[in-house]
Amino acid sequence: MTTMENEARLILDLTEGFIKSQILFTSLKLGIFDLLDTSAGPMTASRISEAIRTDTDATKRLLDACAGLGLLQKVNVDKETGDGEYQLTRASRAFLTSSSPTNLGGYVKVFSSFYKFPWADLRKAVKEGPAFVTRQNQDNTSDIFKIFFSNQILMDAMTGLPTVFGAKTASAFDLSEFRRMCDIGGCTGPLAYHLAAAYPKAAVSVFDLSEVVKVAEDRRPVGEHGQRVSFIPGDFFRDPLPPADLYVVCRTLHDFTEDKVLTLLTKMHDSLPLGGGVLIAEYMLDDDKTGPEVAHKYDLHMFLTGGDRERSGQEYKRLLTMVGFTEVTVRSSSYPLGHVLARKAPKYSARL
Ligand SMILES: C[S@@+](CC[C@H](N)C(=O)[O-])C[C@H]1O[C@@H](n2cnc3c(N)ncnc32)[C@H](O)[C@@H]1O
């Protein structure tokens, strides 16, 4: 392709990007992935459309589009007609079926239902700025933001991501010296369980609102590492933080303005012993804020949905340093989250 054709393709791919989302959203809502998960083998389009009560030709075209996108695999294909049978791919089996422990289907559904409203209004939001979010919070469609974490379906949808990627956060740094880790705003514990599995000598606690903590027990995984995670109810702005030598805070600081982030980081600093640490895991912008794509998406998502913003590694470093943390190390390049580890100065430097 010539340079010009490539540039045209960039624009066309962006223009048509929502079509890919619609193919995924629709296939999931129609129950295609769960149907194939429970079927004895690959299924034809007519058997699938009969089971989900849809038009056969339209269903065949949707299934073929899924095969083109890697969501389904087409097998036993008749070379003349192009007809065949459909089965799950490794990705759709792992992430789009209700039976999978790593199911991201809830997360997909939240984007295809609740979040389509604020995103449809991006133009208005950019024109109006924070007034848009304030107005959203006053009308009914945005009740979802108020009920988000008291609604278990939404809560489970959100925990899908740390269930899948939490091992990366646990191994972003060697945390083996820390013996009492506390995941601040750790929800029902998906990241805490990864920390407990990665660090067998550590006791891991989760500090979150009482409405969240009260449903956490139902989601405890089997295994010794599951038993090493405890849940402590409380409000991290109002109550004392549980004692720990490492505070972990994942996808939570982006919900808050700089003042509140400083309040929370100060509280962590005050509660830690000398030499203790804080590990931040967030969608992290490059220092020049030209990437990565995932951080830009969530930066705008935070703006639209009443959170605050994504920040760069340097911005987190500045905030941590302001409240007294030292030895700040930024590792921002992993997908989807970047990581920052900082310490409360150890004894010898405190005496200097
Ligand atoms: C965006 S979620 C992130 C959850 C989890 N860390 C993750 O990465 O999936 C923010 C979490 O902070 C909790 N939270 C919000 N405000 C809180 C507060 N004032 N005190 C304690 N937890 C709070 C919420 O209940 C929720 O579990």
The ligand as a Tripos MOL2 file, in Angstrom:
@<TRIPOS>MOLECULE
LIG
   27    29     1     0     0
SMALL
NO_CHARGES

@<TRIPOS>ATOM
      1 C1        -12.6920    1.5900   40.1100 C.3       1 LIG1
      2 S1        -12.8790    0.4570   41.3900 S.3       1 LIG1
      3 C2        -11.3820   -0.4500   41.3070 C.3       1 LIG1
      4 C3        -11.5120   -1.7870   41.9330 C.3       1 LIG1
      5 C4        -10.2820   -2.6620   41.8340 C.3       1 LIG1
      6 N1         -9.1490   -2.0740   42.5140 N.3       1 LIG1
      7 C5         -9.9770   -2.9830   40.3860 C.2       1 LIG1
      8 O1         -8.9020   -2.6200   39.8940 O.co2     1 LIG1
      9 O2        -10.8290   -3.6140   39.7530 O.co2     1 LIG1
     10 C6        -12.7100    1.4750   42.8420 C.3       1 LIG1
     11 C7        -12.8760    0.6970   44.1370 C.3       1 LIG1
     12 O3        -12.7030    1.6120   45.2260 O.3       1 LIG1
     13 C8        -13.7330    1.4020   46.1590 C.3       1 LIG1
     14 N2        -13.9560    2.6740   46.8600 N.ar      1 LIG1
     15 C9        -14.3850    3.8390   46.3270 C.ar      1 LIG1
     16 N3        -14.4460    4.7980   47.2680 N.ar      1 LIG1
     17 C10       -14.0370    4.2080   48.4250 C.ar      1 LIG1
     18 C11       -13.8640    4.6870   49.7560 C.ar      1 LIG1
     19 N4        -14.1370    5.9610   50.0680 N.pl3     1 LIG1
     20 N5        -13.4050    3.8330   50.6950 N.ar      1 LIG1
     21 C12       -13.1220    2.5360   50.3900 C.ar      1 LIG1
     22 N6        -13.2540    2.0170   49.1270 N.ar      1 LIG1
     23 C13       -13.7090    2.8570   48.1730 C.ar      1 LIG1
     24 C14       -14.9270    0.9750   45.3350 C.3       1 LIG1
     25 O4        -15.8970    0.3000   46.1130 O.3       1 LIG1
     26 C15       -14.2540    0.0760   44.3050 C.3       1 LIG1
     27 O5        -14.1370   -1.2490   44.7400 O.3       1 LIG1
@<TRIPOS>BOND
     1     1     2 1
     2     2     3 1
     3     2    10 1
     4     3     4 1
     5     4     5 1
     6     5     6 1
     7     5     7 1
     8     7     8 2
     9     7     9 1
    10    10    11 1
    11    11    12 1
    12    11    26 1
    13    12    13 1
    14    13    14 1
    15    13    24 1
    16    14    15 ar
    17    14    23 ar
    18    15    16 ar
    19    16    17 ar
    20    17    18 ar
    21    17    23 ar
    22    18    19 1
    23    18    20 ar
    24    20    21 ar
    25    21    22 ar
    26    22    23 ar
    27    24    25 1
    28    24    26 1
    29    26    27 1
@<TRIPOS>SUBSTRUCTURE
     1 LIG1         1 GROUP 0 **** ****
